Amino acid sequence: MSGGVDSSVAAALLAEQGHDVIGLSMQLYDQSEGQASFGSCCTLDDLHDARRVAAAINIPHYILNFEKQFDDQVVSNFVREYAAGRTPLPCAHCNSDLKFATLAERARGFGADAVATGHYAQVEATVDPAGGTRRYLLKRGVDPAKDQSYFLFSLTQEQLAQAVFPVGDRPKEAVREYARARRLPVADKPDSQEICFIPDDDYARFVSSRAPEVSRDGTIVDEEGRVLGTHGGIHRFTVGQRKGLGLSRSRDGAPVYVLALHPGDRQVVVGPRSSLERTALTASNVNWVTGEPAAPIRAAAQIRHRHQPAAATVRSLGDARAEVIFDTPQIAITPGQAVVFYDGDVVMGGGWIDDSR
């Protein structure tokens, strides 16, 4: 229970259905002295809201200290990725490494059979008619504007067997209407939009505070290696970026975009939008939710959360790696982000983008 409307309604729905529900909230950083160096999610106010909701629906509520795990598994990864010239996706790490790994272990200590969250996604149990093996499908939530299955691609079959998403089968407005009908105190609480641990959405300053060495100056160059300008740290850029370069146009007069980041040379490579087009990528740490394919498969591959999935051929390379070849070129395939493979609404698998061509 994060203190938001989605997890609050998830808990209320389960309690209403007669389940024995325990509310758990994660304390992710030290707030004992009013620390305000993190963002606006998971604050003391949020934890207080979660407790008020638990009282309103008459369930016990506990706050679990996940400060060390969150720093080790999410925050430190975020800093390392930016320092390496990649663009991290902390929500996916938080979901797999904390909410459905560490949290699942803690939940078992309470005698709980499942972990429920307010994610807009769905889990469906299937049985192989031949062998009788039970497997679990991860599917998109019914509200396309709120679907969060992209962030959950790394969930294993064991984790999916314990996962429950009570609001995944309804649109967001229906969730708020239910919260109002139940008089939940967070019914009209705004959604959190920024990365939860970044104050004022200033990720560059946060990364610099954790890893001062990333702020070393470097050069901005074109595709031929000609120097166009300088920058104050490679962590300030991501592939596809146009604003904030200090360069409105190239020497040829065309708008420029970030094409690649070379942390070893501290170089930011820029060029025209057409140079952002790529037809293939490779990914590592791939999780095959529906099983690793023995031969290339057709899928709709999604390279960003708000990206429209694109038709592609996906091939397992072994060792939890995969190659994705798109039918048509894609813009700004970004190392560090996730690529998730869909068959309709079903998540077939996904991994972390390493490179593209």
RAZIMO-V682919 format. One record per residue. BURIAL is I if it has 9 or more other ideal C-beta (glycine too) atoms within 8 Angstrom, else O. Layout:
# RAZIMO-V682919
BURIAL / BURIAL
This chain:
# RAZIMO-V682919
I / I / I / I / I / I / I / I / I / I / I / I / I / I / I / O / O / O / O / O / I / I / I / I / I / I / I / I / I / O / I / O / O / O / I / O / O / I / I / O / I / I / I / O / O / I / I / I / I / I / I / I / I / I / O / I / I / O / I / O / I / I / I / I / O / I / I / O / I / I / I / O / I / I / I / I / I / I / I / O / I / I / I / O / I / I / I / I / I / I / O / I / I / I / I / I / I / I / I / I / I / I / I / I / O / I / I / O / O / I / O / O / O / O / I / I / I / I / I / I / I / I / I / O / O / O / O / I / O / O / O / O / O / I / I / I / I / I / I / I / I / I / I / O / O / I / I / I / I / I / I / I / I / I / I / O / O / O / I / I / O / I / I / I / I / I / I / I / O / I / O / I / O / O / I / I / O / I / I / I / O / I / O / I / O / I / I / O / I / O / O / I / O / I / I / I / I / I / I / O / O / O / I / I / O / I / I / I / O / O / I / O / O / I / O / O / O / I / I / I / I / I / O / O / O / O / O / I / I / O / I / O / I / I / I / O / I / O / I / I / I / O / O / O / I / O / I / O / O / I / O / O / O / O / I / I / I / I / I / O / I / I / I / O / O / I / I / I / I / I / I / I / O / O / I / I / O / I / I / I / I / I / I / I / O / I / I / I / I / I / O / O / I / O / O / O / I / O / I / I / I / I / I / O / O / O / O / O / O / I / I / I / I / I / I / I / O / O / O / O / I / I / I / I / I / I / O / O / O / I / O / O / I / I / I / I / I / I / I / I / I / I / O / O / O / I / I / I / I / I / I / I / I / O / O / I / O
